[in-house]
C-alpha cells in the first residue's frame, strides 16, 4: 500500500439487465420461446411464440401463422 492512499477490497455493485427489467420507457420487449406447427393437406403452417414484457408486466404473444413447409396429411392445431 502506498502511504496516503487507502485501499478497499470491495468491488463496485454490478447488476446485469435481463428481459424482465423495464428500461423505464415502457418499451415492449420480446424473446422468442418456440414455434408450433400444424399440417393442412400439403401445407405445413408455423406460428412463432414469444414472451414479452412491457411496463413491468409480462405476457405471452404469438404471431400470425405462415406457411413454412410441405407435409402430407392433416393435424389439428390443438393449442391454437
PDB file of N, CA, C and O in Angstrom:
ATOM      1  N   UNK A   1       0.841  -1.172   0.000  1.00  0.00           N
ATOM      2  CA  UNK A   1       0.000   0.000   0.000  1.00  0.00           C
ATOM      3  C   UNK A   1       0.886   1.236   0.000  1.00  0.00           C
ATOM      4  O   UNK A   1       1.918   1.282   0.670  1.00  0.00           O
ATOM      5  N   UNK A   2       0.467   2.225  -0.758  1.00  0.00           N
ATOM      6  CA  UNK A   2       1.219   3.475  -0.868  1.00  0.00           C
ATOM      7  C   UNK A   2       0.766   4.407   0.244  1.00  0.00           C
ATOM      8  O   UNK A   2      -0.436   4.550   0.467  1.00  0.00           O
ATOM      9  N   UNK A   3       1.708   5.051   0.957  1.00  0.00           N
ATOM     10  CA  UNK A   3       1.321   5.977   2.031  1.00  0.00           C
ATOM     11  C   UNK A   3       0.430   7.100   1.491  1.00  0.00           C
ATOM     12  O   UNK A   3       0.692   7.647   0.419  1.00  0.00           O
ATOM     13  N   UNK A   4      -0.615   7.436   2.233  1.00  0.00           N
ATOM     14  CA  UNK A   4      -1.528   8.497   1.843  1.00  0.00           C
ATOM     15  C   UNK A   4      -2.734   8.016   1.043  1.00  0.00           C
ATOM     16  O   UNK A   4      -3.659   8.782   0.776  1.00  0.00           O
ATOM     17  N   UNK A   5      -2.714   6.748   0.668  1.00  0.00           N
ATOM     18  CA  UNK A   5      -3.837   6.195  -0.086  1.00  0.00           C
ATOM     19  C   UNK A   5      -4.447   5.058   0.721  1.00  0.00           C
ATOM     20  O   UNK A   5      -3.742   4.334   1.424  1.00  0.00           O
ATOM     21  N   UNK A   6      -5.731   4.910   0.615  1.00  0.00           N
ATOM     22  CA  UNK A   6      -6.380   3.797   1.293  1.00  0.00           C
ATOM     23  C   UNK A   6      -6.851   2.794   0.244  1.00  0.00           C
ATOM     24  O   UNK A   6      -7.378   3.166  -0.804  1.00  0.00           O
ATOM     25  N   UNK A   7      -6.657   1.565   0.541  1.00  0.00           N
ATOM     26  CA  UNK A   7      -7.080   0.507  -0.373  1.00  0.00           C
ATOM     27  C   UNK A   7      -8.408  -0.061   0.099  1.00  0.00           C
ATOM     28  O   UNK A   7      -8.644  -0.217   1.297  1.00  0.00           O
ATOM     29  N   UNK A   8      -9.248  -0.360  -0.839  1.00  0.00           N
ATOM     30  CA  UNK A   8     -10.513  -1.001  -0.491  1.00  0.00           C
ATOM     31  C   UNK A   8     -10.590  -2.341  -1.207  1.00  0.00           C
ATOM     32  O   UNK A   8     -10.148  -2.482  -2.347  1.00  0.00           O
ATOM     33  N   UNK A   9     -11.146  -3.297  -0.529  1.00  0.00           N
ATOM     34  CA  UNK A   9     -11.296  -4.631  -1.087  1.00  0.00           C
ATOM     35  C   UNK A   9     -12.633  -4.797  -1.810  1.00  0.00           C
ATOM     36  O   UNK A   9     -12.822  -5.753  -2.562  1.00  0.00           O
ATOM     37  N   UNK A  10     -13.555  -3.866  -1.579  1.00  0.00           N
ATOM     38  CA  UNK A  10     -14.891  -4.037  -2.154  1.00  0.00           C
ATOM     39  C   UNK A  10     -14.904  -3.673  -3.638  1.00  0.00           C
ATOM     40  O   UNK A  10     -14.197  -2.774  -4.091  1.00  0.00           O
ATOM     41  N   UNK A  11     -15.720  -4.393  -4.359  1.00  0.00           N
ATOM     42  CA  UNK A  11     -15.900  -4.150  -5.789  1.00  0.00           C
ATOM     43  C   UNK A  11     -17.165  -3.319  -5.989  1.00  0.00           C
ATOM     44  O   UNK A  11     -18.072  -3.369  -5.158  1.00  0.00           O
ATOM     45  N   UNK A  12     -17.235  -2.568  -7.060  1.00  0.00           N
ATOM     46  CA  UNK A  12     -18.464  -1.812  -7.315  1.00  0.00           C
ATOM     47  C   UNK A  12     -19.632  -2.766  -7.601  1.00  0.00           C
ATOM     48  O   UNK A  12     -19.437  -3.865  -8.119  1.00  0.00           O
ATOM     49  N   UNK A  13     -20.825  -2.333  -7.260  1.00  0.00           N
ATOM     50  CA  UNK A  13     -22.005  -3.163  -7.489  1.00  0.00           C
ATOM     51  C   UNK A  13     -22.281  -3.258  -8.988  1.00  0.00           C
ATOM     52  O   UNK A  13     -22.294  -2.252  -9.698  1.00  0.00           O
ATOM     53  N   UNK A  14     -22.496  -4.467  -9.445  1.00  0.00           N
ATOM     54  CA  UNK A  14     -22.791  -4.698 -10.857  1.00  0.00           C
ATOM     55  C   UNK A  14     -24.128  -5.413 -10.942  1.00  0.00           C
ATOM     56  O   UNK A  14     -24.363  -6.405 -10.252  1.00  0.00           O
ATOM     57  N   UNK A  15     -24.985  -4.907 -11.782  1.00  0.00           N
ATOM     58  CA  UNK A  15     -26.294  -5.527 -11.960  1.00  0.00           C
ATOM     59  C   UNK A  15     -26.505  -5.770 -13.443  1.00  0.00           C
ATOM     60  O   UNK A  15     -26.442  -4.840 -14.247  1.00  0.00           O
ATOM     61  N   UNK A  16     -26.757  -7.020 -13.803  1.00  0.00           N
ATOM     62  CA  UNK A  16     -26.980  -7.363 -15.198  1.00  0.00           C
ATOM     63  C   UNK A  16     -28.442  -7.147 -15.562  1.00  0.00           C
ATOM     64  O   UNK A  16     -29.343  -7.493 -14.798  1.00  0.00           O
ATOM     65  N   UNK A  17     -28.663  -6.580 -16.718  1.00  0.00           N
ATOM     66  CA  UNK A  17     -30.023  -6.350 -17.191  1.00  0.00           C
ATOM     67  C   UNK A  17     -30.563  -7.620 -17.828  1.00  0.00           C
ATOM     68  O   UNK A  17     -29.836  -8.335 -18.518  1.00  0.00           O
ATOM     69  N   UNK A  18     -31.811  -7.891 -17.600  1.00  0.00           N
ATOM     70  CA  UNK A  18     -32.461  -9.052 -18.188  1.00  0.00           C
ATOM     71  C   UNK A  18     -33.742  -8.648 -18.883  1.00  0.00           C
ATOM     72  O   UNK A  18     -34.093  -7.468 -18.916  1.00  0.00           O
ATOM     73  N   UNK A  19     -34.440  -9.618 -19.437  1.00  0.00           N
ATOM     74  CA  UNK A  19     -35.678  -9.308 -20.155  1.00  0.00           C
ATOM     75  C   UNK A  19     -36.740  -8.726 -19.240  1.00  0.00           C
ATOM     76  O   UNK A  19     -37.582  -7.951 -19.692  1.00  0.00           O
ATOM     77  N   UNK A  20     -36.717  -9.084 -17.957  1.00  0.00           N
ATOM     78  CA  UNK A  20     -37.773  -8.628 -17.060  1.00  0.00           C
ATOM     79  C   UNK A  20     -37.522  -7.224 -16.542  1.00  0.00           C
ATOM     80  O   UNK A  20     -38.404  -6.641 -15.912  1.00  0.00           O
ATOM     81  N   UNK A  21     -36.341  -6.663 -16.791  1.00  0.00           N
ATOM     82  CA  UNK A  21     -36.053  -5.306 -16.352  1.00  0.00           C
ATOM     83  C   UNK A  21     -36.718  -4.314 -17.297  1.00  0.00           C
ATOM     84  O   UNK A  21     -36.509  -4.365 -18.509  1.00  0.00           O
ATOM     85  N   UNK A  22     -37.509  -3.422 -16.745  1.00  0.00           N
ATOM     86  CA  UNK A  22     -38.177  -2.409 -17.553  1.00  0.00           C
ATOM     87  C   UNK A  22     -37.183  -1.293 -17.850  1.00  0.00           C
ATOM     88  O   UNK A  22     -36.613  -0.725 -16.918  1.00  0.00           O
ATOM     89  N   UNK A  23     -36.959  -0.961 -19.119  1.00  0.00           N
ATOM     90  CA  UNK A  23     -35.990   0.077 -19.443  1.00  0.00           C
ATOM     91  C   UNK A  23     -36.446   1.465 -19.033  1.00  0.00           C
ATOM     92  O   UNK A  23     -35.707   2.430 -19.224  1.00  0.00           O
ATOM     93  N   UNK A  24     -37.638   1.591 -18.478  1.00  0.00           N
ATOM     94  CA  UNK A  24     -38.093   2.878 -17.993  1.00  0.00           C
ATOM     95  C   UNK A  24     -39.054   3.561 -18.948  1.00  0.00           C
ATOM     96  O   UNK A  24     -39.904   4.339 -18.514  1.00  0.00           O
ATOM     97  N   UNK A  25     -38.939   3.292 -20.213  1.00  0.00           N
ATOM     98  CA  UNK A  25     -39.806   3.928 -21.184  1.00  0.00           C
ATOM     99  C   UNK A  25     -41.065   3.136 -21.471  1.00  0.00           C
ATOM    100  O   UNK A  25     -41.881   3.551 -22.295  1.00  0.00           O
ATOM    101  N   UNK A  26     -41.238   2.013 -20.811  1.00  0.00           N
ATOM    102  CA  UNK A  26     -42.394   1.184 -21.073  1.00  0.00           C
ATOM    103  C   UNK A  26     -42.337   0.498 -22.428  1.00  0.00           C
ATOM    104  O   UNK A  26     -43.370   0.123 -22.983  1.00  0.00           O
ATOM    105  N   UNK A  27     -41.139   0.335 -22.957  1.00  0.00           N
ATOM    106  CA  UNK A  27     -40.981  -0.297 -24.263  1.00  0.00           C
ATOM    107  C   UNK A  27     -41.365  -1.770 -24.192  1.00  0.00           C
ATOM    108  O   UNK A  27     -41.125  -2.438 -23.186  1.00  0.00           O
ATOM    109  N   UNK A  28     -41.954  -2.260 -25.256  1.00  0.00           N
ATOM    110  CA  UNK A  28     -42.296  -3.676 -25.339  1.00  0.00           C
ATOM    111  C   UNK A  28     -41.067  -4.435 -25.810  1.00  0.00           C
ATOM    112  O   UNK A  28     -40.486  -4.113 -26.846  1.00  0.00           O
ATOM    113  N   UNK A  29     -40.672  -5.454 -25.036  1.00  0.00           N
ATOM    114  CA  UNK A  29     -39.510  -6.278 -25.372  1.00  0.00           C
ATOM    115  C   UNK A  29     -39.940  -7.731 -25.365  1.00  0.00           C
ATOM    116  O   UNK A  29     -40.593  -8.186 -24.426  1.00  0.00           O
ATOM    117  N   UNK A  30     -39.573  -8.467 -26.417  1.00  0.00           N
ATOM    118  CA  UNK A  30     -39.999  -9.859 -26.557  1.00  0.00           C
ATOM    119  C   UNK A  30     -38.810 -10.781 -26.805  1.00  0.00           C
ATOM    120  O   UNK A  30     -37.806 -10.388 -27.399  1.00  0.00           O
ATOM    121  N   UNK A  31     -38.951 -12.020 -26.333  1.00  0.00           N
ATOM    122  CA  UNK A  31     -37.955 -13.065 -26.558  1.00  0.00           C
ATOM    123  C   UNK A  31     -38.686 -14.268 -27.142  1.00  0.00           C
ATOM    124  O   UNK A  31     -39.703 -14.703 -26.602  1.00  0.00           O
ATOM    125  N   UNK A  32     -38.169 -14.804 -28.244  1.00  0.00           N
ATOM    126  CA  UNK A  32     -38.781 -15.975 -28.880  1.00  0.00           C
ATOM    127  C   UNK A  32     -38.605 -17.198 -27.989  1.00  0.00           C
ATOM    128  O   UNK A  32     -37.518 -17.443 -27.466  1.00  0.00           O
ATOM    129  N   UNK A  33     -39.689 -17.970 -27.816  1.00  0.00           N
ATOM    130  CA  UNK A  33     -39.622 -19.166 -26.976  1.00  0.00           C
ATOM    131  C   UNK A  33     -39.951 -20.442 -27.736  1.00  0.00           C
ATOM    132  O   UNK A  33     -39.781 -21.538 -27.201  1.00  0.00           O
ATOM    133  N   UNK A  34     -40.417 -20.321 -28.970  1.00  0.00           N
ATOM    134  CA  UNK A  34     -40.692 -21.535 -29.727  1.00  0.00           C
ATOM    135  C   UNK A  34     -41.584 -21.290 -30.924  1.00  0.00           C
ATOM    136  O   UNK A  34     -42.047 -20.177 -31.173  1.00  0.00           O
ATOM    137  N   UNK A  35     -41.808 -22.366 -31.656  1.00  0.00           N
ATOM    138  CA  UNK A  35     -42.672 -22.337 -32.833  1.00  0.00           C
ATOM    139  C   UNK A  35     -43.555 -23.576 -32.810  1.00  0.00           C
ATOM    140  O   UNK A  35     -43.066 -24.688 -32.613  1.00  0.00           O
ATOM    141  N   UNK A  36     -44.854 -23.386 -33.011  1.00  0.00           N
ATOM    142  CA  UNK A  36     -45.764 -24.516 -33.126  1.00  0.00           C
ATOM    143  C   UNK A  36     -46.110 -24.712 -34.599  1.00  0.00           C
ATOM    144  O   UNK A  36     -46.109 -23.758 -35.378  1.00  0.00           O
ATOM    145  N   UNK A  37     -46.404 -25.953 -34.973  1.00  0.00           N
ATOM    146  CA  UNK A  37     -46.696 -26.258 -36.376  1.00  0.00           C
ATOM    147  C   UNK A  37     -47.944 -27.125 -36.487  1.00  0.00           C
ATOM    148  O   UNK A  37     -48.303 -27.840 -35.551  1.00  0.00           O
ATOM    149  N   UNK A  38     -48.596 -27.053 -37.639  1.00  0.00           N
ATOM    150  CA  UNK A  38     -49.657 -27.994 -37.962  1.00  0.00           C
ATOM    151  C   UNK A  38     -49.772 -28.116 -39.475  1.00  0.00           C
ATOM    152  O   UNK A  38     -49.347 -27.231 -40.217  1.00  0.00           O
ATOM    153  N   UNK A  39     -50.350 -29.220 -39.918  1.00  0.00           N
ATOM    154  CA  UNK A  39     -50.417 -29.552 -41.342  1.00  0.00           C
ATOM    155  C   UNK A  39     -51.861 -29.497 -41.831  1.00  0.00           C
ATOM    156  O   UNK A  39     -52.764 -30.012 -41.171  1.00  0.00           O
ATOM    157  N   UNK A  40     -52.076 -28.873 -42.989  1.00  0.00           N
ATOM    158  CA  UNK A  40     -53.394 -28.870 -43.629  1.00  0.00           C
ATOM    159  C   UNK A  40     -53.224 -29.358 -45.059  1.00  0.00           C
ATOM    160  O   UNK A  40     -52.960 -28.566 -45.964  1.00  0.00           O
ATOM    161  N   UNK A  41     -53.372 -30.638 -45.259  1.00  0.00           N
ATOM    162  CA  UNK A  41     -53.220 -31.206 -46.602  1.00  0.00           C
ATOM    163  C   UNK A  41     -51.767 -31.309 -47.003  1.00  0.00           C
ATOM    164  O   UNK A  41     -51.081 -32.258 -46.623  1.00  0.00           O
ATOM    165  N   UNK A  42     -51.288 -30.338 -47.769  1.00  0.00           N
ATOM    166  CA  UNK A  42     -49.893 -30.324 -48.220  1.00  0.00           C
ATOM    167  C   UNK A  42     -49.089 -29.159 -47.658  1.00  0.00           C
ATOM    168  O   UNK A  42     -47.887 -29.065 -47.908  1.00  0.00           O
ATOM    169  N   UNK A  43     -49.732 -28.270 -46.901  1.00  0.00           N
ATOM    170  CA  UNK A  43     -49.052 -27.073 -46.387  1.00  0.00           C
ATOM    171  C   UNK A  43     -48.769 -27.221 -44.897  1.00  0.00           C
ATOM    172  O   UNK A  43     -49.677 -27.489 -44.111  1.00  0.00           O
ATOM    173  N   UNK A  44     -47.510 -27.046 -44.512  1.00  0.00           N
ATOM    174  CA  UNK A  44     -47.114 -27.025 -43.104  1.00  0.00           C
ATOM    175  C   UNK A  44     -47.134 -25.577 -42.644  1.00  0.00           C
ATOM    176  O   UNK A  44     -46.486 -24.719 -43.244  1.00  0.00           O
ATOM    177  N   UNK A  45     -47.880 -25.305 -41.579  1.00  0.00           N
ATOM    178  CA  UNK A  45     -48.009 -23.950 -41.049  1.00  0.00           C
ATOM    179  C   UNK A  45     -47.196 -23.819 -39.769  1.00  0.00           C
ATOM    180  O   UNK A  45     -47.144 -24.749 -38.964  1.00  0.00           O
ATOM    181  N   UNK A  46     -46.561 -22.666 -39.578  1.00  0.00           N
ATOM    182  CA  UNK A  46     -45.780 -22.370 -38.374  1.00  0.00           C
ATOM    183  C   UNK A  46     -46.331 -21.113 -37.708  1.00  0.00           C
ATOM    184  O   UNK A  46     -46.829 -20.205 -38.374  1.00  0.00           O
ATOM    185  N   UNK A  47     -46.232 -21.081 -36.390  1.00  0.00           N
ATOM    186  CA  UNK A  47     -46.617 -19.890 -35.634  1.00  0.00           C
ATOM    187  C   UNK A  47     -45.570 -19.667 -34.553  1.00  0.00           C
ATOM    188  O   UNK A  47     -45.338 -20.541 -33.718  1.00  0.00           O
ATOM    189  N   UNK A  48     -44.946 -18.513 -34.569  1.00  0.00           N
ATOM    190  CA  UNK A  48     -43.906 -18.172 -33.598  1.00  0.00           C
ATOM    191  C   UNK A  48     -44.543 -17.682 -32.305  1.00  0.00           C
ATOM    192  O   UNK A  48     -45.526 -16.941 -32.327  1.00  0.00           O
ATOM    193  N   UNK A  49     -43.968 -18.108 -31.167  1.00  0.00           N
ATOM    194  CA  UNK A  49     -44.466 -17.718 -29.854  1.00  0.00           C
ATOM    195  C   UNK A  49     -43.383 -16.949 -29.109  1.00  0.00           C
ATOM    196  O   UNK A  49     -42.197 -17.262 -29.215  1.00  0.00           O
ATOM    197  N   UNK A  50     -43.808 -15.934 -28.351  1.00  0.00           N
ATOM    198  CA  UNK A  50     -42.890 -15.054 -27.646  1.00  0.00           C
ATOM    199  C   UNK A  50     -43.369 -14.825 -26.220  1.00  0.00           C
ATOM    200  O   UNK A  50     -44.559 -14.937 -25.925  1.00  0.00           O
ATOM    201  N   UNK A  51     -42.423 -14.501 -25.336  1.00  0.00           N
ATOM    202  CA  UNK A  51     -42.742 -13.977 -24.014  1.00  0.00           C
ATOM    203  C   UNK A  51     -42.282 -12.529 -24.034  1.00  0.00           C
ATOM    204  O   UNK A  51     -41.125 -12.234 -24.331  1.00  0.00           O
ATOM    205  N   UNK A  52     -43.210 -11.627 -23.711  1.00  0.00           N
ATOM    206  CA  UNK A  52     -42.925 -10.195 -23.795  1.00  0.00           C
ATOM    207  C   UNK A  52     -43.078  -9.544 -22.429  1.00  0.00           C
ATOM    208  O   UNK A  52     -43.742 -10.078 -21.541  1.00  0.00           O
ATOM    209  N   UNK A  53     -42.458  -8.393 -22.278  1.00  0.00           N
ATOM    210  CA  UNK A  53     -42.604  -7.588 -21.077  1.00  0.00           C
ATOM    211  C   UNK A  53     -42.787  -6.137 -21.495  1.00  0.00           C
ATOM    212  O   UNK A  53     -42.152  -5.655 -22.433  1.00  0.00           O
ATOM    213  N   UNK A  54     -43.671  -5.453 -20.774  1.00  0.00           N
ATOM    214  CA  UNK A  54     -43.910  -4.043 -21.034  1.00  0.00           C
ATOM    215  C   UNK A  54     -44.479  -3.414 -19.773  1.00  0.00           C
ATOM    216  O   UNK A  54     -45.460  -3.903 -19.214  1.00  0.00           O
ATOM    217  N   UNK A  55     -43.869  -2.348 -19.336  1.00  0.00           N
ATOM    218  CA  UNK A  55     -44.354  -1.653 -18.152  1.00  0.00           C
ATOM    219  C   UNK A  55     -44.347  -2.492 -16.894  1.00  0.00           C
ATOM    220  O   UNK A  55     -45.199  -2.303 -16.026  1.00  0.00           O
ATOM    221  N   UNK A  56     -43.399  -3.423 -16.771  1.00  0.00           N
ATOM    222  CA  UNK A  56     -43.293  -4.252 -15.581  1.00  0.00           C
ATOM    223  C   UNK A  56     -44.193  -5.473 -15.586  1.00  0.00           C
ATOM    224  O   UNK A  56     -44.185  -6.242 -14.624  1.00  0.00           O
ATOM    225  N   UNK A  57     -44.969  -5.673 -16.642  1.00  0.00           N
ATOM    226  CA  UNK A  57     -45.844  -6.841 -16.739  1.00  0.00           C
ATOM    227  C   UNK A  57     -45.358  -7.737 -17.865  1.00  0.00           C
ATOM    228  O   UNK A  57     -44.857  -7.256 -18.882  1.00  0.00           O
ATOM    229  N   UNK A  58     -45.509  -9.040 -17.680  1.00  0.00           N
ATOM    230  CA  UNK A  58     -45.104  -9.983 -18.725  1.00  0.00           C
ATOM    231  C   UNK A  58     -46.340 -10.697 -19.268  1.00  0.00           C
ATOM    232  O   UNK A  58     -47.333 -10.878 -18.563  1.00  0.00           O
ATOM    233  N   UNK A  59     -46.256 -11.097 -20.533  1.00  0.00           N
ATOM    234  CA  UNK A  59     -47.370 -11.759 -21.186  1.00  0.00           C
ATOM    235  C   UNK A  59     -46.860 -12.575 -22.360  1.00  0.00           C
ATOM    236  O   UNK A  59     -45.759 -12.345 -22.860  1.00  0.00           O
ATOM    237  N   UNK A  60     -47.683 -13.544 -22.799  1.00  0.00           N
ATOM    238  CA  UNK A  60     -47.352 -14.355 -23.969  1.00  0.00           C
ATOM    239  C   UNK A  60     -47.944 -13.698 -25.203  1.00  0.00           C
ATOM    240  O   UNK A  60     -48.992 -13.055 -25.146  1.00  0.00           O
ATOM    241  N   UNK A  61     -47.251 -13.872 -26.314  1.00  0.00           N
ATOM    242  CA  UNK A  61     -47.726 -13.315 -27.572  1.00  0.00           C
ATOM    243  C   UNK A  61     -47.375 -14.279 -28.691  1.00  0.00           C
ATOM    244  O   UNK A  61     -46.351 -14.958 -28.630  1.00  0.00           O
ATOM    245  N   UNK A  62     -48.212 -14.341 -29.705  1.00  0.00           N
ATOM    246  CA  UNK A  62     -47.907 -15.181 -30.864  1.00  0.00           C
ATOM    247  C   UNK A  62     -48.190 -14.385 -32.125  1.00  0.00           C
ATOM    248  O   UNK A  62     -48.972 -13.434 -32.123  1.00  0.00           O
ATOM    249  N   UNK A  63     -47.545 -14.791 -33.182  1.00  0.00           N
ATOM    250  CA  UNK A  63     -47.696 -14.099 -34.460  1.00  0.00           C
ATOM    251  C   UNK A  63     -48.655 -14.877 -35.352  1.00  0.00           C
ATOM    252  O   UNK A  63     -49.028 -16.006 -35.037  1.00  0.00           O
ATOM    253  N   UNK A  64     -49.044 -14.277 -36.450  1.00  0.00           N
ATOM    254  CA  UNK A  64     -49.940 -14.906 -37.416  1.00  0.00           C
ATOM    255  C   UNK A  64     -49.269 -16.128 -38.035  1.00  0.00           C
ATOM    256  O   UNK A  64     -48.099 -16.061 -38.411  1.00  0.00           O
ATOM    257  N   UNK A  65     -49.994 -17.250 -38.148  1.00  0.00           N
ATOM    258  CA  UNK A  65     -49.407 -18.436 -38.796  1.00  0.00           C
ATOM    259  C   UNK A  65     -48.989 -18.130 -40.233  1.00  0.00           C
ATOM    260  O   UNK A  65     -49.628 -17.340 -40.928  1.00  0.00           O
ATOM    261  N   UNK A  66     -47.910 -18.768 -40.657  1.00  0.00           N
ATOM    262  CA  UNK A  66     -47.398 -18.580 -42.010  1.00  0.00           C
ATOM    263  C   UNK A  66     -46.977 -19.937 -42.571  1.00  0.00           C
ATOM    264  O   UNK A  66     -46.557 -20.816 -41.818  1.00  0.00           O
ATOM    265  N   UNK A  67     -47.090 -20.114 -43.907  1.00  0.00           N
ATOM    266  CA  UNK A  67     -46.666 -21.384 -44.498  1.00  0.00           C
ATOM    267  C   UNK A  67     -45.151 -21.527 -44.400  1.00  0.00           C
ATOM    268  O   UNK A  67     -44.409 -20.607 -44.744  1.00  0.00           O
ATOM    269  N   UNK A  68     -44.697 -22.695 -43.926  1.00  0.00           N
ATOM    270  CA  UNK A  68     -43.257 -22.852 -43.704  1.00  0.00           C
ATOM    271  C   UNK A  68     -42.709 -24.170 -44.229  1.00  0.00           C
ATOM    272  O   UNK A  68     -41.545 -24.492 -43.993  1.00  0.00           O
ATOM    273  N   UNK A  69     -43.534 -24.937 -44.938  1.00  0.00           N
ATOM    274  CA  UNK A  69     -43.029 -26.192 -45.462  1.00  0.00           C
ATOM    275  C   UNK A  69     -44.111 -27.005 -46.135  1.00  0.00           C
ATOM    276  O   UNK A  69     -45.234 -26.545 -46.338  1.00  0.00           O
ATOM    277  N   UNK A  70     -43.742 -28.227 -46.476  1.00  0.00           N
ATOM    278  CA  UNK A  70     -44.645 -29.149 -47.154  1.00  0.00           C
ATOM    279  C   UNK A  70     -44.859 -30.361 -46.259  1.00  0.00           C
ATOM    280  O   UNK A  70     -43.925 -30.840 -45.616  1.00  0.00           O
ATOM    281  N   UNK A  71     -46.097 -30.857 -46.220  1.00  0.00           N
ATOM    282  CA  UNK A  71     -46.410 -32.037 -45.421  1.00  0.00           C
ATOM    283  C   UNK A  71     -47.510 -32.820 -46.122  1.00  0.00           C
ATOM    284  O   UNK A  71     -48.103 -32.336 -47.086  1.00  0.00           O
ATOM    285  N   UNK A  72     -47.781 -34.012 -45.647  1.00  0.00           N
ATOM    286  CA  UNK A  72     -48.858 -34.832 -46.190  1.00  0.00           C
ATOM    287  C   UNK A  72     -49.731 -35.253 -45.024  1.00  0.00           C
ATOM    288  O   UNK A  72     -49.243 -35.862 -44.072  1.00  0.00           O
ATOM    289  N   UNK A  73     -51.004 -34.938 -45.085  1.00  0.00           N
ATOM    290  CA  UNK A  73     -51.922 -35.299 -44.018  1.00  0.00           C
ATOM    291  C   UNK A  73     -52.533 -34.079 -43.372  1.00  0.00           C
ATOM    292  O   UNK A  73     -52.371 -32.952 -43.841  1.00  0.00           O
ATOM    293  N   UNK A  74     -53.238 -34.328 -42.287  1.00  0.00           N
ATOM    294  CA  UNK A  74     -53.897 -33.243 -41.565  1.00  0.00           C
ATOM    295  C   UNK A  74     -53.636 -33.443 -40.081  1.00  0.00           C
ATOM    296  O   UNK A  74     -53.856 -34.530 -39.546  1.00  0.00           O
ATOM    297  N   UNK A  75     -53.169 -32.400 -39.421  1.00  0.00           N
ATOM    298  CA  UNK A  75     -53.029 -32.413 -37.966  1.00  0.00           C
ATOM    299  C   UNK A  75     -53.877 -31.291 -37.412  1.00  0.00           C
ATOM    300  O   UNK A  75     -54.118 -30.292 -38.089  1.00  0.00           O
ATOM    301  N   UNK A  76     -54.321 -31.451 -36.202  1.00  0.00           N
ATOM    302  CA  UNK A  76     -55.181 -30.462 -35.571  1.00  0.00           C
ATOM    303  C   UNK A  76     -54.343 -29.454 -34.798  1.00  0.00           C
ATOM    304  O   UNK A  76     -53.464 -29.841 -34.028  1.00  0.00           O
ATOM    305  N   UNK A  77     -54.600 -28.180 -34.993  1.00  0.00           N
ATOM    306  CA  UNK A  77     -53.898 -27.165 -34.198  1.00  0.00           C
ATOM    307  C   UNK A  77     -54.540 -27.064 -32.814  1.00  0.00           C
ATOM    308  O   UNK A  77     -55.256 -26.104 -32.531  1.00  0.00           O
ATOM    309  N   UNK A  78     -54.287 -28.046 -31.957  1.00  0.00           N
ATOM    310  CA  UNK A  78     -54.956 -28.155 -30.659  1.00  0.00           C
ATOM    311  C   UNK A  78     -54.818 -26.910 -29.791  1.00  0.00           C
ATOM    312  O   UNK A  78     -55.789 -26.485 -29.165  1.00  0.00           O
ATOM    313  N   UNK A  79     -53.638 -26.327 -29.744  1.00  0.00           N
ATOM    314  CA  UNK A  79     -53.420 -25.204 -28.826  1.00  0.00           C
ATOM    315  C   UNK A  79     -53.602 -23.849 -29.505  1.00  0.00           C
ATOM    316  O   UNK A  79     -53.222 -22.827 -28.934  1.00  0.00           O
ATOM    317  N   UNK A  80     -54.174 -23.815 -30.708  1.00  0.00           N
ATOM    318  CA  UNK A  80     -54.343 -22.532 -31.395  1.00  0.00           C
ATOM    319  C   UNK A  80     -55.637 -21.919 -31.027  1.00  0.00           C
ATOM    320  O   UNK A  80     -55.964 -20.832 -31.505  1.00  0.00           O
TER     321      UNK A  80
END
